[in-house]
């Protein structure tokens, strides 16, 4: 869980993580953990430190203070082992627009050392789960935003990660596409034991069983289950809790 309540190896463990851009502190002593089969929603206004946190977890940035472990592997000392357990969907698409869906996915599989036969099986399986297999021969630029995002989720899952990072993956999508992706990710958590850290500002993407982290000005203001956060803020809705925690602060 987000606290220290479980004895199993956490999919993600962040301890006393701090990071600054010059004199500006982006993260200040951030600590939390996520167990397998947990979907954790990261909420925070613009500038809260969400993107910085994701950049540190994925090693785009190097942490100045604190530790990050993926499935027990230190991202600084055991980078290859740690990042092999990680799947990522960034806010901005990173697919090659001129390649087909299959070409994009085969290329990613090869980068992870997945053989052609195994890759074909996994690609078909994941595309079928998202009703995208019939679109496999289309170039990515022919797909709409929702379908491109589904391909990126498939790509992130091909190497069977233990943790999936989602950086506001539904921004700009229509309601139907958003709902489909939200439901699919929660099924992956409940049915396959995947751990998820999902950065979003859309309250309706939160399920009652999700864990929450509310980040503001680089600090975790509240964390825990939906019920725990509501009780801590004496509110009945997450939107009310979020507003109470972040309002009136510069």
C-alpha positions as CSV (number, residue, x, y, z in Angstrom):
1,X,0.0,0.0,0.0
2,X,1.1,3.7,-0.1
3,X,2.2,3.5,3.5
4,X,4.4,0.8,4.9
5,X,1.7,-1.7,5.7
6,X,2.9,-4.6,3.5
7,X,5.8,-7.0,3.9
8,X,6.0,-7.8,0.2
9,X,8.5,-6.2,-2.2
10,X,7.0,-3.0,-3.4
11,X,6.7,-2.4,-7.1
12,X,7.8,1.1,-6.5
13,X,9.4,2.6,-3.3
14,X,10.4,6.2,-3.1
15,X,12.3,7.4,0.0
16,X,13.0,11.0,1.0
17,X,13.3,12.1,-2.6
18,X,14.2,15.8,-3.2
19,X,15.1,17.6,-6.4
20,X,15.8,21.2,-7.3
21,X,16.1,23.3,-10.4
22,X,18.7,25.8,-9.3
23,X,17.2,27.4,-6.2
24,X,13.7,26.2,-6.9
25,X,12.8,23.0,-5.1
26,X,10.6,20.9,-7.2
27,X,10.3,17.9,-4.8
28,X,10.8,18.0,-1.1
29,X,11.3,14.8,1.0
30,X,8.8,12.8,-1.0
31,X,8.2,9.2,0.3
32,X,5.7,6.6,-0.7
33,X,5.4,3.0,-1.9
34,X,3.1,1.1,-4.3
35,X,2.5,-2.6,-4.0
36,X,1.6,-5.0,-6.8
37,X,-2.2,-5.0,-7.7
38,X,-2.4,-1.3,-6.7
39,X,-3.6,1.6,-8.8
40,X,-2.2,4.8,-7.3
41,X,-3.5,8.1,-8.6
42,X,-1.1,11.1,-8.4
43,X,-3.0,14.3,-8.2
44,X,-1.5,17.8,-8.2
45,X,-2.0,21.2,-9.8
46,X,0.4,22.4,-12.5
47,X,3.9,22.8,-11.1
48,X,3.3,20.4,-8.2
49,X,6.2,18.2,-9.2
50,X,4.4,15.4,-10.9
51,X,6.5,15.5,-14.1
52,X,9.7,15.9,-12.1
53,X,8.8,12.8,-10.1
54,X,8.2,10.8,-13.3
55,X,11.5,12.0,-14.8
56,X,13.4,10.8,-11.8
57,X,11.7,7.4,-11.7
58,X,12.4,6.9,-15.4
59,X,16.0,8.2,-15.0
60,X,15.5,11.1,-17.4
61,X,16.8,13.1,-14.4
62,X,19.2,11.9,-11.7
63,X,18.0,12.3,-8.1
64,X,20.0,14.5,-5.9
65,X,18.7,13.2,-2.6
66,X,16.7,10.1,-1.7
67,X,16.2,6.7,-3.2
68,X,13.9,5.1,-5.8
69,X,13.5,1.3,-6.0
70,X,11.6,-0.6,-8.7
71,X,10.8,-4.2,-7.5
72,X,13.6,-3.9,-5.0
73,X,16.2,-2.6,-7.5
74,X,17.8,0.8,-7.0
75,X,17.4,2.9,-10.1
76,X,20.8,4.5,-9.7
77,X,22.8,1.4,-8.7
78,X,20.9,-1.3,-10.6
79,X,19.5,0.8,-13.5
80,X,19.0,-2.0,-16.1
81,X,17.3,-4.4,-13.7
82,X,15.1,-1.6,-12.3
83,X,14.0,-0.1,-15.6
84,X,13.3,-3.5,-17.1
85,X,10.4,-3.7,-14.6
86,X,8.9,-0.4,-15.8
87,X,6.4,0.4,-18.6
88,X,5.8,4.1,-19.4
89,X,3.1,6.0,-21.3
90,X,4.1,9.7,-21.6
91,X,1.7,12.6,-22.1
92,X,3.2,13.3,-25.5
93,X,3.1,10.5,-28.0
94,X,6.4,8.9,-28.8
95,X,5.2,6.5,-31.6
96,X,6.8,6.8,-35.1
97,X,3.9,8.3,-37.0
98,X,5.1,6.9,-40.4
99,X,5.3,3.3,-39.2
100,X,2.4,0.9,-38.9
101,X,1.1,-0.2,-35.5
102,X,2.9,-3.6,-35.9
103,X,6.2,-2.0,-37.0
104,X,6.2,0.3,-33.9
105,X,5.4,-2.6,-31.6
106,X,8.0,-5.0,-33.2
107,X,10.6,-2.3,-32.9
108,X,9.9,-1.8,-29.2
109,X,10.0,-5.6,-28.7
110,X,13.4,-5.9,-30.3
111,X,14.8,-3.1,-28.0
112,X,13.8,-5.3,-25.1
113,X,15.3,-8.4,-26.6
114,X,12.0,-10.1,-27.2
115,X,12.1,-12.8,-30.0
116,X,9.9,-12.3,-33.0
117,X,7.6,-15.3,-32.2
118,X,7.0,-14.2,-28.6
119,X,6.6,-10.6,-29.7
120,X,3.9,-11.6,-32.3
121,X,2.0,-13.5,-29.6
122,X,2.2,-10.7,-27.1
123,X,1.3,-8.0,-29.6
124,X,-1.8,-9.8,-30.8
125,X,-2.9,-10.5,-27.2
126,X,-2.5,-6.9,-26.1
127,X,-4.0,-5.4,-29.2
128,X,-7.0,-7.7,-29.0
129,X,-7.6,-6.7,-25.4
130,X,-8.0,-3.1,-26.6
131,X,-9.9,-3.9,-29.7
132,X,-7.0,-2.7,-31.9
133,X,-5.9,-5.9,-33.7
134,X,-7.8,-5.1,-36.9
135,X,-5.9,-1.8,-37.0
136,X,-2.5,-3.4,-36.8
137,X,-1.5,-2.7,-40.4
138,X,-2.4,1.0,-40.4
139,X,0.1,3.7,-40.1
140,X,0.0,5.5,-36.7
141,X,-0.7,8.9,-38.3
142,X,-4.0,7.4,-39.7
143,X,-5.2,6.7,-36.1
144,X,-7.1,9.1,-33.9
145,X,-5.8,10.2,-30.5
146,X,-7.6,7.5,-28.6
147,X,-6.3,4.7,-30.8
148,X,-2.8,6.0,-30.7
149,X,-2.9,6.0,-26.9
150,X,-4.1,2.4,-26.9
151,X,-1.1,1.5,-29.0
152,X,1.2,3.2,-26.6
153,X,-0.4,1.3,-23.7
154,X,0.1,-2.0,-25.6
155,X,3.8,-1.0,-26.3
156,X,4.3,-0.3,-22.6
157,X,3.1,-3.8,-21.6
158,X,5.0,-6.0,-24.2
159,X,7.9,-6.7,-21.9
160,X,5.6,-7.6,-19.0
161,X,6.5,-4.8,-16.6
162,X,5.6,-4.9,-12.9
163,X,4.8,-1.2,-12.8
164,X,3.1,1.0,-15.4
165,X,3.6,4.8,-15.3
166,X,0.9,6.8,-16.9
167,X,1.5,10.6,-17.4
168,X,-2.0,12.1,-18.0
169,X,-2.6,9.6,-20.8
170,X,-6.2,10.7,-21.5
171,X,-5.6,14.4,-21.9
172,X,-7.4,15.6,-25.1
173,X,-9.3,12.4,-25.7
174,X,-13.1,12.1,-26.0
175,X,-15.2,10.7,-23.2
176,X,-15.6,7.2,-24.8
177,X,-11.8,6.8,-25.4
178,X,-11.0,8.0,-21.9
179,X,-13.5,5.6,-20.3
180,X,-12.2,2.7,-22.3
181,X,-8.6,3.4,-21.2
182,X,-9.5,3.9,-17.6
183,X,-11.4,0.6,-17.5
184,X,-8.7,-1.3,-19.2
185,X,-5.9,-0.1,-16.9
186,X,-8.0,-0.9,-13.8
187,X,-8.6,-4.4,-15.2
188,X,-4.9,-4.9,-15.6
189,X,-4.5,-4.0,-11.9
190,X,-7.3,-6.3,-10.7
191,X,-6.8,-9.3,-13.0
192,X,-3.1,-9.4,-13.6
193,X,-1.6,-7.8,-10.5
194,X,0.0,-4.9,-12.3
195,X,1.0,-1.9,-10.2
196,X,0.1,1.5,-11.7
197,X,1.1,5.1,-10.9
198,X,-1.3,7.4,-12.8
199,X,-0.8,11.1,-12.9
200,X,-4.0,12.9,-13.8
201,X,-6.1,16.0,-12.9
202,X,-9.4,14.3,-13.9
203,X,-11.2,13.3,-10.8
204,X,-13.7,11.0,-12.6
205,X,-10.8,8.7,-13.5
206,X,-10.4,7.6,-9.9
207,X,-12.0,4.4,-8.7
208,X,-13.1,3.9,-5.0
209,X,-10.5,1.2,-4.5
210,X,-7.6,3.4,-5.8
211,X,-4.8,4.8,-3.6
212,X,-4.2,8.5,-3.8
213,X,-1.2,10.8,-3.5
214,X,-1.9,14.5,-3.5
215,X,1.2,16.5,-4.4
216,X,1.4,20.2,-4.0
217,X,4.5,22.5,-4.1
218,X,6.7,19.5,-4.2
219,X,5.4,17.9,-1.1
220,X,2.9,15.1,-0.4
221,X,0.0,16.7,1.4
222,X,-2.1,13.6,1.7
223,X,-1.8,9.9,0.8
224,X,-3.7,6.8,1.3
225,X,-7.0,5.2,0.2
226,X,-9.9,7.3,-1.1
227,X,-11.6,6.8,2.3
228,X,-8.5,7.8,4.2
229,X,-8.1,11.0,2.3
230,X,-11.8,11.9,2.6
231,X,-11.7,11.4,6.4
232,X,-8.5,13.3,6.8
233,X,-10.0,16.3,5.0
234,X,-13.5,15.8,6.4
235,X,-15.0,15.9,2.9
236,X,-17.3,13.6,0.9
237,X,-15.8,14.1,-2.6
238,X,-12.2,13.9,-3.8
239,X,-12.7,17.1,-5.7
240,X,-13.6,18.8,-2.4
241,X,-10.6,17.2,-0.7
242,X,-8.2,18.3,-3.5
243,X,-9.5,21.9,-3.4
244,X,-9.2,22.1,0.4
245,X,-5.6,20.8,0.3
246,X,-4.4,23.0,-2.5
247,X,-6.5,26.2,-2.2
248,X,-5.1,29.4,-0.9
249,X,-1.5,28.4,-1.2
250,X,1.0,30.2,-3.5
